Every structure is written in C-alpha cells, then in structure tokens.
C-alpha cells in the first residue's frame, strides 16, 4: 500500500462501518456519480444538489436501492 492508502485506512478505521460489494448493474448511484453529463466537459460546474439527490432521481420509488440507503 502507498502512504496515502495507509493514511486513509487509518482514518476510515475510526468509524464503525461495513463495506458491502454492490454489483455494477445494481450500483446506480455510483455509476451516476462517476459519469459526466452527456454534453459537458470536466470543466463544467454543476450544483451540489444534482449529486446529493442522485438516489431520488435514479430510483424515485426506492425499489432498486438497498434498504440501508
């Protein structure tokens, strides 16, 4: 591990958490946040709200998201 990865591991260990694998097809939020808007470049800014409510925009009824979301 790099020094940066070691520091992150030490920081994350302070919190009680469970890491769960979510298959790519089911990981709608992660997929949304990793993509640019269709006609935008990396330099274009977007309001934070566009990302914060990604769960609601991708799955308004909550049928496909895990219960812990």
C-alpha positions as CSV (number, residue, x, y, z in Angstrom):
1,X,0.0,0.0,0.0
2,X,1.1,3.6,-0.6
3,X,1.5,6.0,2.3
4,X,-1.7,7.8,1.1
5,X,-3.7,4.5,1.2
6,X,-2.3,3.7,4.7
7,X,-3.4,7.1,6.0
8,X,-6.9,6.6,4.5
9,X,-7.2,3.2,6.1
10,X,-6.2,4.6,9.5
11,X,-8.7,7.4,9.1
12,X,-11.6,5.1,8.0
13,X,-10.9,2.6,10.8
14,X,-12.1,5.3,13.3
15,X,-15.7,4.7,12.1
16,X,-18.0,1.8,12.6
17,X,-18.8,0.7,9.1
18,X,-19.5,-2.3,6.9
19,X,-18.2,-2.4,3.3
20,X,-20.6,-4.2,1.0
21,X,-19.9,-5.1,-2.6
22,X,-22.7,-3.8,-5.0
23,X,-22.6,-5.3,-8.5
24,X,-22.1,-2.6,-11.1
25,X,-25.6,-3.1,-12.7
26,X,-27.2,-2.5,-9.2
27,X,-24.9,0.3,-8.2
28,X,-26.9,3.1,-9.8
29,X,-25.7,5.9,-7.6
30,X,-22.0,5.1,-8.0
31,X,-22.5,4.9,-11.8
32,X,-24.3,8.2,-11.9
33,X,-21.6,10.0,-9.9
34,X,-18.8,8.6,-12.0
35,X,-20.1,9.9,-15.3
36,X,-20.2,13.4,-16.8
37,X,-23.3,14.9,-18.2
38,X,-23.7,13.9,-21.8
39,X,-22.6,17.1,-23.4
40,X,-20.5,18.6,-20.7
41,X,-16.7,18.6,-20.2
42,X,-14.8,18.0,-17.0
43,X,-14.5,21.8,-16.6
44,X,-18.3,22.4,-16.3
45,X,-19.6,23.0,-12.8
46,X,-22.9,21.7,-11.6
47,X,-24.8,22.4,-8.4
48,X,-24.1,20.1,-5.5
49,X,-27.8,19.3,-5.3
50,X,-27.5,17.5,-8.6
51,X,-25.4,14.9,-6.9
52,X,-26.8,14.8,-3.4
53,X,-30.3,13.7,-4.6
54,X,-29.0,11.2,-7.1
55,X,-30.8,8.4,-5.2
56,X,-34.1,10.1,-5.7
57,X,-33.5,11.0,-9.3
58,X,-32.4,7.5,-10.3
59,X,-34.9,5.5,-8.3
60,X,-37.8,7.7,-7.0
61,X,-39.7,4.8,-5.5
62,X,-36.7,3.2,-3.8
63,X,-37.4,-0.2,-5.3
64,X,-33.9,-0.9,-6.6
65,X,-31.8,0.7,-3.8
66,X,-30.7,-1.3,-0.7
67,X,-32.7,-0.9,2.5
68,X,-29.8,0.7,4.3
69,X,-29.7,3.7,1.9
